[in-house]
Amino acid sequence: MNIQTKATNVRLTNGIKEYLDKRLKSLDRLVDPDDTSIQCRVEVEKTTERHRRGDIYRSEINMKIAGASFRAEATAEKLFDAIDESKAQMAKELRRHKKKHVKSVRKGGAKIKEELRRT
């Protein structure tokens, strides 16, 4: 999986990069590991302009897989919490897509099997 990382108003340290890579590697089991066209864009930012106090962090993950686009976004008071929440949302989206795909394949196989029984 090709991962591109962008940081806005946050210094992207090696620790943050490693944490992102570690979290996003867990999504590999939900996608085809042989597909090299998968693109993952991650943006982390600190949004403090409209808040009275404290830092608010936002994490956004965009993935393109075989023509389908997936997006997850989360905000939290800690950067790592925002990353975890957006990763969980992305995993949910990918599971839903995988479930639909498997269901359609099984449905097609059942139709073929039914036609073979009729003949």
C-alpha positions as CSV (number, residue, x, y, z in Angstrom):
1,M,0.0,0.0,0.0
2,N,1.3,3.4,-1.0
3,I,0.9,5.8,1.9
4,Q,1.3,9.6,1.5
5,T,1.3,11.7,4.6
6,K,0.6,15.5,4.9
7,A,0.8,17.6,8.1
8,T,-0.8,21.0,8.5
9,N,0.2,23.2,11.5
10,V,1.9,20.1,13.0
11,R,5.5,19.0,12.8
12,L,5.6,15.5,11.3
13,T,8.1,13.7,13.5
14,N,9.4,10.2,13.0
15,G,7.3,9.0,16.0
16,I,4.1,10.2,14.3
17,K,5.1,8.6,11.0
18,E,5.9,5.3,12.6
19,Y,2.6,5.4,14.6
20,L,0.7,6.1,11.3
21,D,2.5,3.3,9.5
22,K,1.8,0.9,12.4
23,R,-1.9,1.7,12.5
24,L,-2.4,1.7,8.7
25,K,-0.6,-1.7,8.3
26,S,-3.4,-3.3,10.2
27,L,-5.7,-2.3,7.3
28,D,-3.6,-4.5,5.0
29,R,-5.7,-7.6,5.9
30,L,-8.8,-5.9,4.6
31,V,-7.5,-5.2,1.2
32,D,-5.8,-7.3,-1.5
33,P,-2.1,-7.4,-0.6
34,D,-1.1,-8.0,-4.3
35,D,-2.8,-4.8,-5.5
36,T,-0.1,-2.2,-6.0
37,S,-2.6,0.5,-7.2
38,I,-4.0,1.1,-3.7
39,Q,-3.3,4.7,-2.7
40,C,-3.7,5.9,0.9
41,R,-3.5,9.6,1.7
42,V,-3.3,10.7,5.3
43,E,-3.6,14.3,6.6
44,V,-3.1,15.3,10.2
45,E,-3.6,18.8,11.3
46,K,-3.9,21.0,14.3
47,T,-7.0,23.2,14.2
48,T,-7.0,25.9,16.9
49,E,-8.3,28.9,15.2
50,R,-12.0,28.8,16.4
51,H,-11.5,27.1,19.7
52,R,-11.4,29.0,23.0
53,R,-8.6,27.0,24.5
54,G,-6.7,23.7,24.0
55,D,-5.5,22.0,20.9
56,I,-7.9,20.1,18.6
57,Y,-6.3,17.7,16.2
58,R,-7.9,16.3,13.0
59,S,-6.9,13.2,11.1
60,E,-8.2,12.3,7.7
61,I,-7.6,9.1,5.7
62,N,-8.5,8.8,2.0
63,M,-8.1,5.5,0.2
64,K,-8.6,4.6,-3.5
65,I,-9.0,0.9,-4.2
66,A,-9.8,-0.5,-7.6
67,G,-12.0,2.5,-8.6
68,A,-13.7,2.8,-5.2
69,S,-12.9,5.7,-2.9
70,F,-13.1,5.6,0.9
71,R,-12.8,8.4,3.4
72,A,-12.6,8.6,7.2
73,E,-12.2,11.7,9.3
74,A,-11.9,12.3,13.1
75,T,-11.1,15.1,15.5
76,A,-9.9,14.7,19.1
77,E,-7.9,16.6,21.7
78,K,-4.9,14.3,21.2
79,L,-3.4,13.6,17.8
80,F,-3.0,9.9,18.4
81,D,-6.6,9.6,19.5
82,A,-7.7,11.3,16.2
83,I,-5.5,8.9,14.2
84,D,-7.0,5.8,16.0
85,E,-10.5,7.0,15.5
86,S,-10.1,7.7,11.8
87,K,-8.4,4.3,11.4
88,A,-11.3,2.6,13.1
89,Q,-13.7,4.3,10.7
90,M,-11.7,3.3,7.7
91,A,-11.6,-0.3,8.9
92,K,-15.4,-0.2,9.2
93,E,-15.7,1.2,5.7
94,L,-13.4,-1.5,4.2
95,R,-15.1,-4.3,6.1
96,R,-18.5,-3.1,4.7
97,H,-17.1,-3.0,1.2
98,K,-15.5,-6.4,1.5
99,K,-18.7,-7.9,2.9
100,K,-20.7,-6.5,-0.1
101,H,-18.2,-7.9,-2.5
102,V,-18.2,-11.4,-1.0
103,K,-21.9,-11.4,-0.9
104,S,-22.2,-10.5,-4.6
105,V,-19.7,-13.2,-5.5
106,R,-21.6,-15.8,-3.5
107,K,-24.9,-14.7,-5.0
108,G,-23.5,-15.1,-8.5
109,G,-22.1,-18.6,-7.6
110,A,-25.5,-19.6,-6.2
111,K,-27.2,-18.6,-9.4
112,I,-24.8,-20.6,-11.5
113,K,-25.2,-23.6,-9.2
114,E,-29.0,-23.3,-9.5
115,E,-28.8,-23.2,-13.3
116,L,-26.5,-26.3,-13.4
117,R,-29.0,-28.2,-11.2
118,R,-31.9,-27.4,-13.7
119,T,-30.1,-28.9,-16.6
